[in-house]
Amino acid sequence: MMIEQTTSSSPTVSIALGIFKKYAILFVLLGLIALFSFLSPYFLTLQNLTNIFVQNSYVIIAAVGLSFVMISGGMDLSIGYQMSVVGVVTAVCMMWLSLPVPLAIAVGIGCGILMGFINGFASIMLKVHSLIVTLGTLTVFQGASYIVSQQSAIINLPPSFKFIGQGYIAHTIPVSVLLMLASVAIASFILNITSAGRMIYAIGGNEDAAYLSGIPVTKVKVFVYALCSFFVAIAAIVLFARSGSAASSTGPGTEFTCMTAAVLGGISFKGGEGKMWGLVTGVLILGVLANGMQLVGLNTYAQYIVKGLVLLAAVGFDTYYKTARPVRRAA
């Protein structure tokens, strides 16, 4: 007679595996920090760690906006040139039209929200995937940015504007990092506490079921794209204020970094799931990679290769766990 043996440790192992799977991205971040701390004595210093947060604050804010679209099941490839448009419009208002800095910023953010509405309405009216729609609007926004800037760089932006990207509160806390923390907190509140957040998750999980349950899918999707562009506009203000100048070539490329960080952080391309802490961790992984590779002497092109491989790995990991099915064991 064969006696079936039960392993008392199996529940413990299952729990441990579940915890590891849930927080694997945090372990990856900690592993990278440990690796670069060993490779470079300059990595684990307060100044360098502060630089990582400052350099990636605008990326986190833009990724927060993109995460709303991705959780709802969509995609926005145009956010890089949205940032370009917001930056040059704000700079033109300040430098060429002599508008006060707060009013110029408001105009720039308003332009960003308008571009989000355009993306949302176009996606709904054309009834095609937002990936295709935003690929088209990307080109439109690119042309608009160069027309507004007259293909020239706008330099010597006002000190009060540059304070947003370069200033410190009490000489210790960067303003850009505070804006980043506020953006993450607001996004977490919307997604986790409000009914709008629950509807966004529902639409991303199953749009047809969400519609049949009474959720105003069209309105929510337009709201999502406008909200995405609002955060992207804030990110643009931070980026251009940090550089102290405005050019139409600034901003494009951010979309791919945001997509990589989002998928790396557990936000699925298929929608319906994702958390802000995972998104922030994903951006920090990319930031630590870029910073650490610079400190150990790898050039920019090598960093592009590593980022591309990270994106492929993240997408593959996401696809694997979304398509995998539990295997039943014979009794």
C-alpha positions as CSV (number, residue, x, y, z in Angstrom):
1,M,0.0,0.0,0.0
2,M,1.3,3.4,-0.9
3,I,0.8,6.1,1.8
4,E,0.5,9.7,0.6
5,Q,2.8,11.9,2.5
6,T,1.9,15.5,3.2
7,T,4.6,18.1,3.5
8,S,4.0,20.4,6.4
9,S,6.2,23.0,4.8
10,S,4.3,23.3,1.5
11,P,1.8,25.9,2.7
12,T,4.8,27.9,4.0
13,V,6.6,27.5,0.7
14,S,3.5,28.6,-1.2
15,I,3.1,31.7,1.0
16,A,6.8,32.5,0.5
17,L,6.6,32.1,-3.3
18,G,3.5,34.3,-3.3
19,I,5.2,37.0,-1.4
20,F,8.3,36.8,-3.6
21,K,6.1,37.0,-6.8
22,K,4.2,40.0,-5.4
23,Y,7.3,41.9,-4.3
24,A,9.8,40.6,-6.8
25,I,10.3,44.0,-8.3
26,L,11.4,45.4,-4.9
27,F,14.0,42.6,-4.6
28,V,15.3,43.5,-8.1
29,L,15.7,47.1,-7.0
30,L,17.5,46.2,-3.8
31,G,19.7,43.8,-5.7
32,L,20.7,46.5,-8.2
33,I,21.4,48.9,-5.4
34,A,23.6,46.3,-3.7
35,L,25.4,45.5,-7.0
36,F,26.2,49.1,-7.9
37,S,27.2,49.9,-4.3
38,F,29.8,47.2,-4.7
39,L,31.0,48.3,-8.1
40,S,31.2,52.0,-7.3
41,P,32.1,53.8,-4.0
42,Y,30.2,56.8,-5.2
43,F,26.8,55.1,-5.8
44,L,25.5,54.8,-2.2
45,T,26.0,58.4,-1.2
46,L,23.3,60.9,-0.2
47,Q,24.1,63.2,-3.1
48,N,23.9,60.5,-5.7
49,L,20.7,59.0,-4.3
50,T,19.2,62.5,-4.3
51,N,20.3,62.9,-7.9
52,I,18.5,59.7,-8.9
53,F,15.2,61.0,-7.5
54,V,15.6,64.4,-9.0
55,Q,16.6,63.1,-12.4
56,N,13.7,60.7,-12.5
57,S,11.0,62.8,-10.8
58,Y,9.5,64.0,-14.1
59,V,9.6,60.4,-15.5
60,I,7.6,59.2,-12.5
61,I,5.0,61.9,-12.9
62,A,4.6,61.2,-16.6
63,A,4.5,57.4,-15.9
64,V,1.7,58.1,-13.3
65,G,-0.3,59.7,-16.1
66,L,0.4,56.8,-18.5
67,S,-0.5,54.2,-15.9
68,F,-4.2,55.5,-15.9
69,V,-4.4,54.8,-19.6
70,M,-2.7,51.4,-19.4
71,I,-4.9,50.2,-16.4
72,S,-8.0,51.1,-18.5
73,G,-6.7,48.9,-21.3
74,G,-5.3,51.6,-23.6
75,M,-2.0,53.1,-24.6
76,D,-0.7,56.6,-25.3
77,L,2.4,56.9,-27.5
78,S,2.1,60.6,-27.8
79,I,3.1,61.7,-24.3
80,G,6.7,62.6,-25.3
81,Y,5.5,65.2,-27.8
82,Q,2.7,66.3,-25.5
83,M,5.5,67.2,-23.1
84,S,7.3,69.0,-26.0
85,V,4.2,71.0,-26.8
86,V,3.5,71.9,-23.1
87,G,7.1,73.0,-22.6
88,V,7.4,75.3,-25.7
89,V,3.9,76.8,-25.2
90,T,4.8,77.6,-21.6
91,A,8.1,79.1,-22.6
92,V,6.6,81.1,-25.5
93,C,3.9,82.5,-23.1
94,M,6.6,83.6,-20.6
95,M,9.4,84.8,-23.0
96,W,7.6,86.0,-26.1
97,L,4.2,87.0,-24.9
98,S,5.4,88.3,-21.4
99,L,2.7,86.5,-19.5
100,P,3.2,86.0,-15.7
101,V,4.8,82.6,-14.9
102,P,1.7,81.2,-13.1
103,L,-0.5,82.1,-16.0
104,A,2.0,80.7,-18.6
105,I,2.1,77.4,-16.6
106,A,-1.7,77.3,-16.5
107,V,-1.9,77.8,-20.3
108,G,0.7,75.0,-20.8
109,I,-1.2,72.6,-18.6
110,G,-4.4,73.5,-20.3
111,C,-2.8,72.6,-23.7
112,G,-1.8,69.3,-22.2
113,I,-5.3,68.5,-21.0
114,L,-6.7,69.5,-24.5
115,M,-4.3,67.0,-26.2
116,G,-5.6,64.3,-23.8
117,F,-9.2,65.1,-24.8
118,I,-8.2,64.9,-28.4
119,N,-6.6,61.4,-27.9
120,G,-9.6,60.2,-26.0
121,F,-12.3,61.4,-28.5
122,A,-10.3,60.3,-31.5
123,S,-9.9,56.8,-30.0
124,I,-13.6,56.5,-29.3
125,M,-14.8,58.1,-32.6
126,L,-12.5,56.2,-34.9
127,K,-13.1,53.0,-32.9
128,V,-9.6,51.8,-33.3
129,H,-7.0,50.9,-30.6
130,S,-5.5,53.9,-28.9
131,L,-2.0,52.6,-29.9
132,I,-2.8,53.5,-33.5
133,V,-4.6,56.7,-32.7
134,T,-1.8,58.1,-30.5
135,L,0.8,57.1,-33.1
136,G,-1.1,59.5,-35.4
137,T,-1.5,62.3,-32.9
138,L,2.2,61.9,-31.9
139,T,3.0,63.2,-35.4
140,V,0.4,66.0,-35.1
141,F,1.8,67.2,-31.8
142,Q,5.3,67.0,-33.1
143,G,4.5,69.4,-35.9
144,A,2.6,71.7,-33.6
145,S,5.5,71.9,-31.2
146,Y,8.0,72.9,-33.9
147,I,5.5,75.4,-35.3
148,V,5.0,77.0,-31.9
149,S,8.7,77.2,-31.1
150,Q,9.6,78.3,-34.7
151,Q,12.2,75.6,-34.7
152,S,14.4,77.5,-32.2
153,A,15.5,77.0,-28.6
154,I,14.1,79.4,-26.0
155,I,16.7,80.0,-23.4
156,N,17.1,82.0,-20.1
157,L,13.7,81.1,-18.7
158,P,12.6,83.1,-15.6
159,P,14.3,82.1,-12.3
160,S,10.8,81.6,-10.6
161,F,10.0,79.0,-13.3
162,K,13.4,77.3,-13.0
163,F,12.8,77.0,-9.2
164,I,10.2,74.3,-9.9
165,G,12.9,72.0,-11.4
166,Q,16.0,73.2,-9.7
167,G,14.9,74.6,-6.3
168,Y,14.9,73.2,-2.8
169,I,12.6,73.6,0.1
170,A,14.5,74.5,3.3
171,H,17.7,73.8,1.3
172,T,17.1,70.0,1.6
173,I,14.0,68.8,-0.2
174,P,13.9,69.2,-4.0
175,V,10.7,70.9,-5.3
176,S,10.6,68.4,-8.2
177,V,10.6,65.4,-5.7
178,L,7.8,67.0,-3.7
179,L,5.7,67.4,-6.9
180,M,6.5,63.7,-7.7
181,L,5.4,62.5,-4.3
182,A,2.2,64.6,-4.6
183,S,1.4,63.2,-8.0
184,V,1.9,59.6,-6.8
185,A,-0.3,60.3,-3.7
186,I,-3.1,61.8,-5.8
187,A,-3.0,59.0,-8.3
188,S,-3.1,56.4,-5.5
189,F,-6.1,58.1,-4.0
190,I,-8.0,58.2,-7.3
191,L,-7.3,54.5,-8.1
192,N,-7.7,53.0,-4.6
193,I,-10.4,55.2,-2.9
194,T,-12.7,56.8,-5.5
195,S,-15.4,55.3,-7.6
196,A,-13.6,56.6,-10.7
197,G,-10.6,54.4,-9.9
198,R,-12.8,51.3,-9.5
199,M,-14.4,52.1,-12.9
200,I,-11.0,52.4,-14.5
201,Y,-9.9,49.0,-13.2
202,A,-13.3,47.5,-14.3
203,I,-13.0,48.9,-17.9
204,G,-9.4,47.6,-18.2
205,G,-10.4,44.2,-16.8
206,N,-13.4,43.7,-19.2
207,E,-14.8,46.7,-21.1
208,D,-18.0,44.8,-22.2
209,A,-18.8,43.7,-18.7
210,A,-18.2,47.2,-17.4
211,Y,-20.6,48.6,-20.0
212,L,-23.3,46.1,-19.1
213,S,-22.9,46.9,-15.4
214,G,-23.8,50.5,-16.1
215,I,-20.4,52.2,-16.1
216,P,-20.3,55.1,-18.5
217,V,-17.3,53.7,-20.5
218,T,-17.0,56.5,-23.0
219,K,-16.9,59.3,-20.4
220,V,-14.5,57.4,-18.2
221,K,-12.1,56.7,-21.1
222,V,-12.1,60.4,-22.2
223,F,-11.5,61.3,-18.5
224,V,-8.6,58.9,-18.3
225,Y,-6.8,60.4,-21.3
226,A,-7.3,63.9,-20.0
227,L,-6.1,62.9,-16.6
228,C,-3.0,61.2,-18.2
229,S,-2.2,64.4,-20.1
230,F,-2.6,66.5,-17.0
231,F,0.1,64.5,-15.2
232,V,2.2,64.5,-18.4
233,A,1.9,68.4,-18.5
234,I,3.1,68.6,-14.9
235,A,6.0,66.3,-15.8
236,A,6.8,68.6,-18.8
237,I,6.9,71.7,-16.5
238,V,9.3,69.9,-14.1
239,L,11.5,68.8,-17.0
240,F,11.7,72.2,-18.8
241,A,12.2,74.0,-15.5
242,R,15.1,71.8,-14.6
243,S,16.8,72.3,-18.0
244,G,16.1,76.1,-17.9
245,S,15.4,76.2,-21.6
246,A,12.8,75.0,-24.0
247,A,13.2,73.1,-27.3
248,S,10.9,71.0,-29.3
249,S,13.3,68.1,-29.2
250,T,13.0,67.9,-25.4
251,G,10.4,65.3,-24.2
252,P,10.2,62.7,-26.9
253,G,11.5,59.3,-25.8
254,T,10.0,59.6,-22.4
255,E,7.0,57.5,-23.5
256,F,9.2,54.4,-23.9
257,T,10.8,54.8,-20.5
258,C,7.4,55.2,-18.9
259,M,6.1,52.1,-20.7
260,T,9.1,50.0,-19.6
261,A,8.7,51.2,-16.0
262,A,5.0,50.6,-16.0
263,V,5.2,47.0,-17.3
264,L,8.2,46.4,-15.1
265,G,6.2,47.6,-12.1
266,G,3.3,45.2,-12.8
267,I,0.9,47.3,-14.9
268,S,-0.3,45.0,-17.6
269,F,-0.5,46.0,-21.3
270,K,-3.8,44.2,-21.3
271,G,-5.2,46.5,-18.5
272,G,-7.1,45.9,-15.3
273,E,-4.3,45.8,-12.8
274,G,-1.4,47.7,-11.4
275,K,-0.3,49.7,-8.4
276,M,1.5,53.0,-7.9
277,W,4.2,51.6,-5.7
278,G,5.1,49.1,-8.4
279,L,5.2,51.9,-11.0
280,V,7.5,54.0,-8.9
281,T,9.7,51.0,-8.2
282,G,9.9,50.3,-12.0
283,V,11.1,53.9,-12.7
284,L,13.6,53.7,-9.9
285,I,15.0,50.4,-11.3
286,L,15.6,52.2,-14.7
287,G,17.0,55.2,-12.9
288,V,19.4,53.1,-10.8
289,L,20.4,51.2,-13.9
290,A,21.2,54.4,-15.8
291,N,23.0,56.0,-12.9
292,G,25.0,52.9,-12.0
293,M,26.0,52.2,-15.6
294,Q,27.3,55.8,-15.9
295,L,29.3,55.4,-12.7
296,V,30.9,52.2,-13.9
297,G,31.8,53.7,-17.3
298,L,29.2,52.3,-19.7
299,N,28.2,54.7,-22.4
300,T,24.8,55.9,-23.5
301,Y,24.4,53.4,-26.3
302,A,25.0,50.5,-24.0
303,Q,22.4,51.9,-21.7
304,Y,19.9,51.9,-24.6
305,I,20.6,48.2,-25.2
306,V,20.1,47.4,-21.5
307,K,16.8,49.4,-21.4
308,G,15.6,47.6,-24.5
309,L,16.4,44.2,-23.0
310,V,14.6,45.2,-19.8
311,L,11.5,46.2,-21.7
312,L,11.5,42.9,-23.6
313,A,12.0,40.9,-20.4
314,A,9.2,42.9,-18.7
315,V,6.7,42.3,-21.5
316,G,7.7,38.6,-21.7
317,F,7.2,38.2,-18.0
318,D,3.8,40.0,-18.1
319,T,2.6,37.9,-21.1
320,Y,3.7,34.7,-19.4
321,Y,1.8,35.3,-16.2
322,K,-1.3,36.5,-18.0
323,T,-1.5,33.5,-20.3
324,A,-0.3,30.8,-17.8
325,R,-3.0,28.5,-16.5
326,P,-2.9,26.5,-13.3
327,V,-2.0,22.8,-13.8
328,R,-4.3,20.4,-12.0
329,R,-2.5,17.6,-10.2
330,A,-3.9,14.1,-10.3
331,A,-5.3,12.9,-7.0
